[in-house]
Amino acid sequence: MKKGCKYGTHRVLEPQGVLPQAAYKIDNDMNIYSNEILIDVQSLNIDSASFTQIEEEAHGNVEKIKEKILEIVNERGKMQNPVTGSGGMLIGTVAAIGEDLKDIDLKVGDKIASLVSLSLTPLKIEEILDIKVDIDRVDVKAKAILFESGLYGKLPSDMSEALALAALDVAGAPAQTAKLVKPGDSVLILGAAGKSGMLCLYEAMKRVGPTGNVIAMVIDEAQAEHLQKWGLGHKVIISDATKPIDVLNKTLEANNGKEVDISINCVNVQNCEMSAILPVKDRGTAYFFSMATSFTKAALGAEGVGKDINMIIGNGYTKDHAEITLWELRESEALRQIFDQLYL
Amino acid sequence: MKKGCKYGTHRVLEPQGVLPQAAYKIDNDMNIYSNEILIDVQSLNIDSASFTQIEEEAHGNVEKIKEKILEIVNERGKMQNPVTGSGGMLIGTVAAIGEDLKDIDLKVGDKIASLVSLSLTPLKIEEILDIKVDIDRVDVKAKAILFESGLYGKLPSDMSEALALAALDVAGAPAQTAKLVKPGDSVLILGAAGKSGMLCLYEAMKRVGPTGNVIAMVIDEAQAEHLQKWGLGHKVIISDATKPIDVLNKTLEANNGKEVDISINCVNVQNCEMSAILPVKDRGTAYFFSMATSFTKAALGAEGVGKDINMIIGNGYTKDHAEITLWELRESEALRQIFDQLYL
């Protein structure tokens, strides 16, 4: 067995010199290198943007969707939609572990979800068994490879697969919240009623403890009532994250007239940068988890209002992110019920 | 005198509810509020993207450029190019200070540069005196207003105006470097031969002290020779910031086989995110100063390679950024000479 690059560049076919995610085509030969993991794939959870695009192109015809997916994977060696550039994740069982990875916390037969994108994962599909159009899921007979740097989460035995997957999908945000938020902090969470927002909210309340203040910003009365019923957030404010002055004023009101230590932006629409920046105190932190964030709007916007704050790009990964996030569901009956109702 | 909003929203005419930068039109009445500063403007340094667009539209005709600038300012109350959205900065003399700002470190008659964008600064032009097409500079008889949150730098008496302005233009980067870098750190600076790159390089070398290692990445041999001649950087590597694996390998080689503590990206071209991410050690920091940075490429890219690093959006402002940056020029004969040769 040869040893490959930990980031998988040994499988990049074209163009040379880039990482697997940026590559057009990667090598999906299923003989593994000594630092790779082979997976028997059970299903692909196609990224929502990608699945929608394929579905539209196929005019909703399931056979055509199958054809299109096979065509992409045969052409590129990975399930990366050429239009959207996005991938998704997979669920499967560990089939083999390269000899250089013998010491990791996985054994053959473990059921895992990949936590790196399909857009960089070598994949070979033998057969598509079924397509569940309503949940963007493709059941397959297939094999895939995880690189040494690839992330995965072991699917727990004490909760349903669907529940674990729904949470793992946004695992970066609550885990980063756990690391950022300190006892006594005041925290503003924008888009607090969404999936990542609620997980962050729960984690922030736990971390600030009895002397902190966690403010949940939501868009309407119905969301506010939900959060209050479930006991999520010390204060709930209703505002529009594209209206920074309104968000600022309501946040100050909910925080004894003071700016907050940390803001966490989980609102997945554009032009919300200033609502995460304005309410934060000097030397405080704005954490951007939303993929709709514009780098330049944040950088120039903070300068424009003279805010000396630390602005963080929400890394989808931080150490132990899967465990931290799954633990929330074990700990909180409310969160489990919410996920059961809303995301399963 | 009435008191206005510290961010200047009291002058937003349309649309309502946004900040001055996002506004289409702001009020440029030159009667100041109690927390505003009135400036007698001497010149506008139009942002390069904006000036180029206007110059092209005017086919290089100076009278037409004048007309276009007056038209924009009369229409919008600020010099914000409607095509590029960008502004620039101004130089002028303090003409009046509102009574609520009496305690700031400015007095009437002080010469200052505005360090917030013209795209949010109320401006009224009486007359355009001259246009220096080669340096995007417009000499004017005009007045402008700085809000309470507006940033400015006093122009120092011990260096030329042009030298101070060239440095203040990128003041955020070296000042952030001063705050991020600690004694003994290893630091990779991408695009180290550019204006912000060299200022960061100098500051990083000062901060790491004798036990640190500052690696300057440049694109070609000529730049490498320049930096070595000037004694900037402990090590200089030649690579292409759009080729992350090459950058990684050369960085490891220049850092005893180890990943660095901090990377600072000053390369103003696209697709350089991974070159700033890959060479950083777990729990290290990647600081993105380049405006060509893509938020999503950084966020998804770090996840894709399983890098648990802190990624920072380069805020154009941090406390005392002007003073920290001007101090570099006072301290370093080499930097002054470089700036004299390259940017004046």
HADDOCK unambig.tbl for C-alpha pairs under 7 A between the chains (distance, minus, plus):
assign (segid A and resid 7 and name CA) (segid B and resid 305 and name CA) 6.13 0.50 0.50
assign (segid A and resid 17 and name CA) (segid B and resid 243 and name CA) 6.19 0.50 0.50
assign (segid A and resid 17 and name CA) (segid B and resid 245 and name CA) 6.61 0.50 0.50
assign (segid A and resid 18 and name CA) (segid B and resid 243 and name CA) 6.34 0.50 0.50
assign (segid A and resid 18 and name CA) (segid B and resid 244 and name CA) 6.93 0.50 0.50
assign (segid A and resid 116 and name CA) (segid B and resid 303 and name CA) 6.60 0.50 0.50
assign (segid A and resid 116 and name CA) (segid B and resid 304 and name CA) 5.24 0.50 0.50
assign (segid A and resid 117 and name CA) (segid B and resid 304 and name CA) 6.46 0.50 0.50
assign (segid A and resid 149 and name CA) (segid B and resid 305 and name CA) 5.54 0.50 0.50
assign (segid A and resid 149 and name CA) (segid B and resid 306 and name CA) 5.57 0.50 0.50
assign (segid A and resid 150 and name CA) (segid B and resid 305 and name CA) 6.42 0.50 0.50
assign (segid A and resid 150 and name CA) (segid B and resid 306 and name CA) 6.20 0.50 0.50
assign (segid A and resid 151 and name CA) (segid B and resid 306 and name CA) 6.23 0.50 0.50
assign (segid A and resid 243 and name CA) (segid B and resid 17 and name CA) 6.24 0.50 0.50
assign (segid A and resid 243 and name CA) (segid B and resid 18 and name CA) 6.38 0.50 0.50
assign (segid A and resid 244 and name CA) (segid B and resid 18 and name CA) 6.96 0.50 0.50
assign (segid A and resid 245 and name CA) (segid B and resid 17 and name CA) 6.63 0.50 0.50
assign (segid A and resid 291 and name CA) (segid B and resid 296 and name CA) 5.99 0.50 0.50
assign (segid A and resid 293 and name CA) (segid B and resid 295 and name CA) 6.67 0.50 0.50
assign (segid A and resid 294 and name CA) (segid B and resid 295 and name CA) 6.28 0.50 0.50
assign (segid A and resid 295 and name CA) (segid B and resid 293 and name CA) 6.67 0.50 0.50
assign (segid A and resid 295 and name CA) (segid B and resid 294 and name CA) 6.28 0.50 0.50
assign (segid A and resid 295 and name CA) (segid B and resid 295 and name CA) 5.29 0.50 0.50
assign (segid A and resid 295 and name CA) (segid B and resid 313 and name CA) 6.87 0.50 0.50
assign (segid A and resid 296 and name CA) (segid B and resid 291 and name CA) 6.00 0.50 0.50
assign (segid A and resid 299 and name CA) (segid B and resid 313 and name CA) 6.30 0.50 0.50
assign (segid A and resid 299 and name CA) (segid B and resid 314 and name CA) 5.90 0.50 0.50
assign (segid A and resid 299 and name CA) (segid B and resid 315 and name CA) 4.74 0.50 0.50
assign (segid A and resid 299 and name CA) (segid B and resid 316 and name CA) 6.12 0.50 0.50
assign (segid A and resid 300 and name CA) (segid B and resid 316 and name CA) 6.35 0.50 0.50
assign (segid A and resid 302 and name CA) (segid B and resid 315 and name CA) 6.32 0.50 0.50
assign (segid A and resid 303 and name CA) (segid B and resid 116 and name CA) 6.64 0.50 0.50
assign (segid A and resid 303 and name CA) (segid B and resid 315 and name CA) 6.27 0.50 0.50
assign (segid A and resid 303 and name CA) (segid B and resid 316 and name CA) 4.99 0.50 0.50
assign (segid A and resid 303 and name CA) (segid B and resid 317 and name CA) 4.91 0.50 0.50
assign (segid A and resid 304 and name CA) (segid B and resid 116 and name CA) 5.27 0.50 0.50
assign (segid A and resid 304 and name CA) (segid B and resid 117 and name CA) 6.49 0.50 0.50
assign (segid A and resid 305 and name CA) (segid B and resid 7 and name CA) 6.12 0.50 0.50
assign (segid A and resid 305 and name CA) (segid B and resid 149 and name CA) 5.54 0.50 0.50
assign (segid A and resid 305 and name CA) (segid B and resid 150 and name CA) 6.43 0.50 0.50
assign (segid A and resid 306 and name CA) (segid B and resid 149 and name CA) 5.55 0.50 0.50
assign (segid A and resid 306 and name CA) (segid B and resid 150 and name CA) 6.21 0.50 0.50
assign (segid A and resid 306 and name CA) (segid B and resid 151 and name CA) 6.23 0.50 0.50
assign (segid A and resid 306 and name CA) (segid B and resid 317 and name CA) 6.31 0.50 0.50
assign (segid A and resid 307 and name CA) (segid B and resid 317 and name CA) 6.90 0.50 0.50
assign (segid A and resid 308 and name CA) (segid B and resid 317 and name CA) 6.07 0.50 0.50
assign (segid A and resid 308 and name CA) (segid B and resid 318 and name CA) 4.77 0.50 0.50
assign (segid A and resid 308 and name CA) (segid B and resid 319 and name CA) 6.19 0.50 0.50
assign (segid A and resid 311 and name CA) (segid B and resid 312 and name CA) 5.71 0.50 0.50
assign (segid A and resid 311 and name CA) (segid B and resid 313 and name CA) 5.37 0.50 0.50
assign (segid A and resid 312 and name CA) (segid B and resid 311 and name CA) 5.70 0.50 0.50
assign (segid A and resid 312 and name CA) (segid B and resid 312 and name CA) 4.72 0.50 0.50
assign (segid A and resid 312 and name CA) (segid B and resid 313 and name CA) 5.98 0.50 0.50
assign (segid A and resid 313 and name CA) (segid B and resid 295 and name CA) 6.88 0.50 0.50
assign (segid A and resid 313 and name CA) (segid B and resid 299 and name CA) 6.29 0.50 0.50
assign (segid A and resid 313 and name CA) (segid B and resid 311 and name CA) 5.37 0.50 0.50
assign (segid A and resid 313 and name CA) (segid B and resid 312 and name CA) 5.99 0.50 0.50
assign (segid A and resid 313 and name CA) (segid B and resid 313 and name CA) 6.54 0.50 0.50
assign (segid A and resid 314 and name CA) (segid B and resid 299 and name CA) 5.89 0.50 0.50
assign (segid A and resid 315 and name CA) (segid B and resid 299 and name CA) 4.74 0.50 0.50
assign (segid A and resid 315 and name CA) (segid B and resid 302 and name CA) 6.33 0.50 0.50
assign (segid A and resid 315 and name CA) (segid B and resid 303 and name CA) 6.27 0.50 0.50
assign (segid A and resid 316 and name CA) (segid B and resid 299 and name CA) 6.14 0.50 0.50
assign (segid A and resid 316 and name CA) (segid B and resid 300 and name CA) 6.37 0.50 0.50
assign (segid A and resid 316 and name CA) (segid B and resid 303 and name CA) 5.00 0.50 0.50
assign (segid A and resid 317 and name CA) (segid B and resid 303 and name CA) 4.92 0.50 0.50
assign (segid A and resid 317 and name CA) (segid B and resid 306 and name CA) 6.28 0.50 0.50
assign (segid A and resid 317 and name CA) (segid B and resid 307 and name CA) 6.90 0.50 0.50
assign (segid A and resid 317 and name CA) (segid B and resid 308 and name CA) 6.06 0.50 0.50
assign (segid A and resid 318 and name CA) (segid B and resid 308 and name CA) 4.75 0.50 0.50
assign (segid A and resid 319 and name CA) (segid B and resid 308 and name CA) 6.20 0.50 0.50
